[in-house]
C-alpha cells in the first residue's frame, strides 16, 4: 500500500486519519461530511482534497490503512513460536488494543465495515485482500491442537474460540470507550485474560488448561 499521507508530518497525519475515522464511524459514508473532517483535523479543505480527490477516495484509503496497519503489527509482533491457540488469540487482541489506543475511532470504523461480514469465511476473504496467507497463518502456524479435548469437533471449537474472544474484546471496548488510556486498556486485557482462562477450562484437556 502506498501511503498517500506519507509526506505529511506525523501529528497532522494522525489528526486527519482520526478525524475521518470518527466522522465515518458516527455518520456512515453517505452522511459523512468532509467539512466536519477538516474542522476536526484543523486543516484546510484544500489540503484534504490535495491528497484525496474525492470522499470515496478518502474512505477507501481508511479501509486500506486500517487493515494494513493491523496486519503489519500482527505479523511483526506475534510470537509465532507459541503453540497455544488461546494465547495466540489473546495476544492478537492485545496488539489490536495497542493500535486502537493510537487510533481510538478505528474500532468503530471496523464495526461499520463488519456490517457486511456475516461469517468467518467473509472475514477471511476481506483480510486476504490485503494478505493472502495471513488469516490461516495467524491461527494455525505452530499451533498445537492436541491441547483440545478429544471429544470436540476441532474445526467448530477452533472457530468458537476465535470468535468468542474477538466478540468479548469488542464488548469490552464498548464498555471502556470513555477510558481508552493505559489503565482502560489494561482493564480490558485483564478481562480478556480472565475470559480466556474460562475457555481453557471448557475446551482444553486437563493439564493444558492453566497456561495463562
N, C-alpha and C positions, 0 to 999 in steps of 0.2 A: 504494500500500500504506500503510495506516495503521499506524504503529509503536506497537504495544501497550506497548512498554517505553520509549517516548519521554520520559516524565516522570521516569524514573529517572536518577540521576547516571551519567555515562559509565562509570566504573570498575565499578559494580555491574552495569550492563547487560552489559558485556563479560564479566564473570565468569559471569553466568547463561548467556549465549549459548555461551561456550567450554565451560562445564561440560556443557551439554546436547548440544552437538555431539560432545564427546568420549564421552559416555555412549552415545548412539545409534550413533555410529560403531563403537564397540567391541562393543556387545551387540545392536544392531538395535532396531527399535521394540518388538517383543513382549517382549524381555527387558530393555529399558532401564528403569532404576529412577529414579523421581523422588526417592527418598530419597538415592541416590548423587549426583544432580544438585545438590540443595540443600546437601549436605555439602561437595561440591567447591566450590560457589559461595560457601559461607559465609553462607547466608541461611536464614531460617525457611521451613518448607514452606508455611505460611500465606501468605507473601508471593508465592511462586511461583504458588499457586492463586488469589491475588487477581487476577493478570494473565491466567492461563490456567486455564480451567475444567476442563481435562482434560489428560491426557498427549497425547492426539491433537491437541488444540489447540496445545500446545507444539511438537509435531513438525511440524505444518503451518506454524506460524509460522517455524520454522527454514528450511524449504524456501523459503518466500516471501522471507525475509530474505536468504538466500544468493544467490538468483537476482537479486533487486533490487539488492543491494549490488554484485555483479559487473557487471551490465548497466549500472547507472548509471555506474560507474567507466569502463567501456569507452566509453560514449557521450561522457563528459566528457574523457577523456584520450587517446583515439586521434587520431593525426594523419591526418585524413580527406583531406588533400591528397597524401599519399604514394601512389604508383601501383604499388608493388611488392607483390605478394601475399605473398611470403615474409616481407618486412619487416613487413607488417601482422600476420601470424600470430604472428611473434616478439614484436612489440610487445604484442599482447594477452596472450601468455604472461607477459610481464613485469608487466603490470597485475595479472593473477591472482596472481602470486607476491607482489606487494606486499600484496595483501589477505590472503593466507594467512599472511603474517608477523604480521598483527594477529589473525587467527583461525586458529591453527595446525591445528585439527581440521576446518576447512571442507573441505579436500581429501578427507579420509576420509569425510566425510558425503556429498560428491558421489559418491564411489565407491559408497556404499550406494545412492544414488538411481540411479546409472548401471547397476545390475544389470538394470534393465528397459529400458535403451536398447541396441538392437542395431544400429541403422543411423544414418546421417546424418539421414535423414528423421525418425526417432524423436527425435533430439536437437533438430532444428529445431522439431518440434511442441511439445516441452516448453518450449523457450525462448520460442516465440511466444505461449505462455500469458501471459507477462509483458510482452512487447513484440512485436507482430505483424510489425514491419518490421525488427527489429534483426539477425536472423540473415543475411538477404540483404544488408543494408547493410554489415555488418561485413566480409564477404569479397568484396564486389563494387563498393562505391561508389568511383569514381575509380580502380579497379584496371585496369592496362594488361595485358591478356592476350597482347599481341603479344610479350612477353618470352619466352613459352614456345616451345620448339622446334616447328617446323612439322608434324612427322610425329606429334605426340602427340594422343591423344584429350583434348581440353581439359577436358571435364567430369570424366573419370576422373582426370586429372592434378590438377585443382582439389581434388577430394575427397582424393586421396592426400597432397598437400602438407599440407592442414589436419589430417587425422587423424594423419599420421606425426609432425608436430611436437607435436601435443597429447599423443599417447601417449608420445613421447620425454620430454616435460616431466613427465608423470606418473611415469614410471620413475625419473627423476632425483629427484623429490620423495620417492619411497620410499627412495632411497639416502641422502638428506640429512635425513631426518626428525628425527634427533637433533641437527641443527645448523642450525635454522631462524633463525639470526641473520643479520646483514648479510653476513658472509663466506659463509655457506652459500647464501644467495640469489644472491650474486654468482657462486659456483661453478656453480650450476645455470644461470644465464643465460649464462655463458661456454660451457657445454656445449651449450646450445640454439643459440647463435650459430654454434658450430663445426658443429653438425649441419645448420643451415640453409644454411651455405656449401656443404656437401656436396650438399644438394638442389638448389642453384643449378647446380652442375656437371652434375647429372643431367638437369634439366628445362628449364633456360634456354638460350637461344641464346648463342653465343659473343659476348662484348661486354656481355651483360646478366647475366653470372654472377659479377660481382665487386662487387656493390652493398652489401656489408656495411660 
